Amino acid sequence: MKIIFYSPHPTHDIVSEVGYSTHQRETIAAMRKLGHDVVLLILGGTDKSLVENYHQIIVKKSGLKKVFMALMPLRLINTLKDIRLLKHNRHASNLLKNLIEKEQPDLVYERNEYMQDGGVFVCKKAGVRHLLEVNSPVVEEMRKFEGPSLLGFIARRKERNKMRNTSGILAVSSALKEYISEKYGVKKIDVIPNCINPELEIPTVNEIQKVRQDLFWNDAFIFGFVGSIFPYHGVNKMIEAFALLVKSNPQSRLLIVGDGILKKEYEKLAEEKLPADTYHFAGKIAHKEVFKYIGAFDVAMMPDSNWYGSPVKILEYGWMQKAVIAPDLAPVRDLMIHEEHGVLISKGIDAMKEAMQYCITHSDKTAQMGLKLKQHIEKNFTWELQVSRAIGRQN
């Protein structure tokens, strides 16, 4: 097929080392490996140098503008942002319309974005099949992270119209599928979770061992976390649980890889709660180096997560053959099975501590769970497999 891959967000490029960029790159690569002719319309950019220059322009503000923005109410600031996005929606829609006329595609595959609904209606008018990839409840997510807008009612209307007029919806988790179905009254929804690229380079045993050696943790039982240190990832809960665990398991260690707004605060928490030689914050590590650290874990941790997303973290942990301790949420259950691939826990520090203790006590079984998770991912969660299912099922 000829497919237009359409991403209307004005700054979501495909060249950055962030989740949305990786997701887009892998989806496009999988489409091409499956033999499809893929034409890109990615408003955030496809050229690294141009994207970097553009982002510098976007974030650079004059002193006067900074003062003006600081004095404005948050609701008004977000309303002005929404007005710009509405204008951008018209621009993006015109670009898509012209590209459809030129390329005559069989399918437009669109990544769903806040305030951007033109793609659905351009495709409907042109008689072209349209699939909408939905990775989050964008209106609710925008309100939670950015705050209210006077144009929130328009955003909600646009979201409803998109869901009801697309040819098919590809939700990233079963929880998100249920949410979309109930909220918008639509049924043609498939669950297409995040995936792993089986061509990822795996670090050598020596590279992994060096991580442990550098920390002087050769014989330790290491619990590890990789990711951004933000409130919703629950790193503080993991530190509290480990503080309970290490009292009776002095051979255990905690390795935290990543950076974020709460890193300094959590470093202080760890200093207060944990023996000095039992934990380490590795900070920000280049993505290609991260797998060495995951390889050094005995058990990988995902202390908390949102209710709707498909956690790539679990896939990366599993690809390195690590059993996972994670919250018992629907998106997590989409990817792994309790006590077969790891331990799913209710929210709470005590539950997390008990899961960590279980993994130490049953270390042989823990290693087997990691192996089974790797096999489970290989069989079910590669990009080519899921993209093939997505396009095939929605014919």
Summary of the structure (lengths in Angstrom):
residues: 395
radius of gyration: 22.5
end to end distance: 11.6
largest distance: 68.1
contacts: 1291
relative contact order: 0.11
helix: 54%
strand: 16%
